[in-house]
Amino acid sequence: MKLLRALPPEEAEQFLALSVDPDLVRDDCGNFERYGGVSRAESCAERVKILNGILKDSIAGFHRFYNFTSKGFLRVGYNYNYDGGGPPFDGVGYITVTDVVRGHFGEAGGPV
């Protein structure tokens, strides 16, 4: 996973507020759209649209927000071969909320 930029202050504020939104935090990493048998797509659509807009400019190969975790991580779908080093391969990646805001990886050195 490659980070492309630090978030501008206004986007960082929005992103951090959304990262603790109870409707967007999931720790079981399951299907975000169906949580407990209830569709979250409509109730969260505008918030997810905002996140997708922020993240598409921040993570190389990004294609979809899934959820935040209570431990400060973000789960996203992205193309592992975003650099053209092979055929497109979409998968799931985890990155800390802090790393997204800063635009670089912290002490751990990379995504989980």
N, C-alpha and C positions, 0 to 999 in steps of 0.2 A: 504494500500500500504506500502510496506517495502523497504527501500533503503539498498542496500548491501555493498556499498563502495563509497568513494570519488573518483572522476575522477582523474586519473594520469594527470600531467600537459599537456602532448601532446594531450590527448583526451579532456581535458577541453578546450583547445584552439580551437580545431576543433568544438566541441559541441557549444561553445559560438559563433563562427563565423556562424555556420549553424542556430543558433537560431534567427538571424536577416536577414537571406536570404529571400528576398521578395517572392520567389517561395514556401517557406515552412511556411510562416506566414499566418494564416487564422483566422479571428475573428468570423466567423459565425458558426464554428465548424461543418460544413457539411462534405460531402463526399470528402476527399482529392483527390481522383483519378479523379473526374470530377468537375472541377471548371469553372463555366461559360460555361459549355458544352464542355470544352477542356480537353483532357486527359493529366494529369501531370505525369503519370507513366513513360513514356520514358525520358522526360526531367529532371526528378528529381531522376531517379532510382539509380544512383550512390551515390547521397547524402543521400537518404533514407537508402540505404544499409549500409553506414557508421554509420548513427544514430542507426539503428537496432543493429549493432554490439556493439556499445557503451552501449546502453540501456539494452540489454539482460544480460549483466554482472552487471548492476547497479540497476535494479528494479526487485524484486521477482515476478515471474509469468508473466513478460513482454512477449508480443507476437507481438506487432505492434506499430510503430510510426504512428500517424495521422497528427498532425500539431503543430506548435507553435502559440501563440497568441501575439498580439502587447503589451499586458500587462505583458509579461514575464512568461507565463505559457506554459507548454508542455501538449499536449493531447495524451494519449497512450491507447492502448488496453492491458488488462492484466487479468489474472485469479485471481479473488477475493479469491478463495479458494486454493491459491498456496501452503499453508501449509498442505494440505490434510485434512482439517477440514470439508470437504463436497465434493459433486460432483463438477467437474470443472464448473466454472461459469465465462465466459468471459464477460467483461464489459469495460467501458471507465472510465479512471481516469485522473485527472488533478493534476499537481505538478509544483512548480516553477522551472524555469531554475536554479536559484541559489541553491535550495535544491539538485537538481541532482548533480551539480558540487561539493558541499560540502559533499554529502553523508549522510546528516541528515536533519531533518526538522527544519525550523527556528522558529521564535517567534509564528507563528500561530499554531504550534504544529502538523501539519499533512497536508495531501493533501486536495485540495479543491474538 
